[in-house]
Amino acid sequence: MKQTILTKITDIMTERNIGKTELAKQLNISRTTLWRYLENKKDIPLETFLNICEVLEIKLTFQK
């Protein structure tokens, strides 16, 4: 499931033509750190995940 979320984030970045460097800059983190998150090398802190969603305008919905 985690990989699905990371894939979706990457797909949205591609669709919106937002590169890793630009997103990292908006999140105030290094490009390397963002790469580690997106490659599932490091867990994304909740606050950073929510910031990614905000920057990419991803609406969070929960299903039972």
C-alpha positions, 0 to 999 in steps of 0.5 A: 500500500505504501508503494501505491501512495508513493507511486501516486505522488510521483504520478501527480508530480509528473502530471503537474510537471513538478520536479523533485528539486522544485517540490523539495524547495517548496517543502524546505527539505533537500532533494536527496531527502525527498528522493529517499522518501519517494524511493521508499528508502526512508519513512515520510514523517506525517507532517512532511506527507501532509505538506506534500499533499498540500503542495500537490493539492492532493485531497485526502479521503479515507475509506472503510 
